[in-house]
Amino acid sequence: MSINEIKASEIDTDKFIAAQVADIKRTVGDGLAINALSGGVDSSAVTLLGHKALGDRLKTYFVQNGLMREGEPERVVALFAGLGVKVELVDAQDEFFAALKGVIDPELKREAITQTFYKKVFGRLVKESGAKYLLQGTILTDIDETAAGIKRQHNVFEQIGIDPQEAFGYKILEPVVQLRKDGVRKVAQALGLPAELAKRPPFPGPALAARVIGEATRERIALVRKATAITERILADVPAFQNMTILHEDRVTGMRDNAREFGLQLEIRCWDSVDARTAKPTRLPWEKLEALADELVAKVPGVVSVTYSIAKKPPSTMEVV
Ligand code: XMP
């Protein structure tokens, strides 16, 4: 199935919104649908499109998978309550950490998250709610990279020959699949999402599990969560596409309090990009880099090394996993 791209420069947002709302209405009929909100711009836009189309017949969940950033579930629920959308928190942390136990290979890690989300958690929610459809915020870039065999994005199925109805027991609707990130931002703004959300840098579906190389244990995720909060605060005024803080698997020799410490390494990436297909490292001021290193080694236990990645995409990808 080929998808007709709608470029951000060409989109008529009112027309697009009307067409998608009509399409969701037509497809779901008088039935029910569910969707999972992550707090990113794609799922936020889909949540508002779905509510416009279905009202209370769309149930919106926030899946607490244990892999989110600091304060994220509470923040997202409160923000959408302010927009008149009720979001139910689903605690699935134990299921995700069980699925990630011992998994080191990046693609297997992505697969473990996909199966837990789609088969276990959404499968259960669909059954409990009686819904037949899941609305989700897949965008064109997710599909490109999965179809090209670069990375298995957690939310791509039909384009790689997986029928969600057969595999998981429900159908998936993807109202923003013709858009890239810049187009989704325009639609999000037109839907009335606050700029804080519409302009939010992207964050991947596999969440902080994509930010640890090697096993995503509760402890390692907690560490990278703390480090991510520091980096995001220090880089908050940098107009980059996205920044990320990564925990490496290898340890390196360091020293603290005049003693040897075989410690942890963090890698910072900060990207300039328009649509995530290609990207260049942001030319961060040296003072920012220094502030990052100082605070990360001071506040994140065991960290003795902080590096900044200076390779472009390609051949790098933006995330390490
Ligand atoms: P990569 O690492 O593929 O990242 O160069 C490109 C953009 O996509 C985001 N990303 C994902 N988003 N599910 C998502 O929803 C995923 O599995 C996923 N993997 C990467 C990444 O954060 C970047 O913005």
Residues whose N, C-alpha, C, O or C-beta is under 5 A from the ligand:
A	BS01	XMP	K151 R152 Q153 H154 P202 F203 P204 G205 P206 A276 T317 M318 E319
